[in-house]
Amino acid sequence: LSANRFGNACFIVLPPGTILPGRYGPTNVRLRCHLGLKVPPGCELVVGGEPQCWAEGHCLLLDDSFLHTTAHNGRLEDGPCVLFIVDLWHPNVAGAERQALDYIFAPG
């Protein structure tokens, strides 16, 4: 999902004490893949009221159009939580729909 403004790939670094309040992604045409690179104890992700578990070296797929919250409740000495995040097309979005969305939401 790279040809429109809803596509994203980035690293996220959450220091201990970080709390990201509940939020919704901008659309339900994507899934967000979180790859845990460093996941200390006390890190949590809740999506649609359901707790999810990050694990180092493993991917977690979520539909970020659902309400989700993130927190790092670990100790300072545990260091930051580090994730690589990449957006993927939702599998229910057909090829023709993808082309139309890329055209409609092209960057710039």
N, C-alpha and C positions, 0 to 999 in steps of 0.2 A: 504494500500500500504506500507507494511513493510519489505517484503523479498528481496527488491532490492534497489540499491543506489539512486533511484529517490523518495523513500518514506521519509517523514520527519514529525516530530511533534515537535513544539517548541513554546516558548514564544518570542514575539518581543516587545521590549521597545523602543519607539521613543521619545526622548526628544524634546522639542520645538526647532525649528530651523533646524531640520533634513530634508534633502532633499536627497532622493535616486533617482539617475538619471534613465532614461529609460533603461529597461533591459527585456530580454526574459528568460523564464524558459527553462530548457534543453530539454524538450520533450513535446509532446501533448498527452501523454497517461494518464495524471493525471489531476485532478481538485484540486485546493487548496481552502480549507475552512478556512476563517478568522472568528474567534469568537471575537467580540469586548468586552473586559473586562473593559477598561476605554478609552473613546473616547471624549477628550475635543474638543471644537470648534476649527476650523482651520485645522483639519486633512483631508487629501484628498488622494484618490486613483483614478488614471485614467488608465483604461484598454482599449487598442485598440482605444484610443481617446475619450472614453466615461467615464464621471465622475461616480464613484460609491460611495455609502454612507455606511460607517460603522455605526453601532448602538450598544450601550452597550446591552449585553445579546442576540444579534442576530448574525446569521451566514450569511456570504456573500461568495458565491461560485464563483470562477473565473478560467478561463483557463489561466494560467500564461505563456503559450507559445506565447500569444499576448504581444506586447509591453506594459509595465506598469510602471508607476511612482508613487512614494509615497512621501508625504511631511507632516510635522507637522508645520503649520504656526501660531500656537497658541502662547499665551503669556507664559512667564516663570512661572507665578503663576498658570497657568492652569495645570501644571504638564505634565507627559509623556502620550503618547498614548500607551496602552498595549493591545496586541492581542495574542490570542492562535491560532496557525496555524497548520493544519493537512492536509496531502495529501491523496486523495482518487482516486481510479481508475476512469478514464473517463468512462462513461456508454457505449460508443461505442467500448470499448476494450473487446473482447470476452474472455471467460474463458481460452480457449487454448492459446490465445495470451498472457494473463496474466502469465500463467505458463512458456511460452517460454521466456518472458521478465524477469521474476524472475530468470530463469536459466542463461540467458545471462548476466544480470546486477547484479548478486549476489555480495554483499559486499566482499571485499578481494579477 
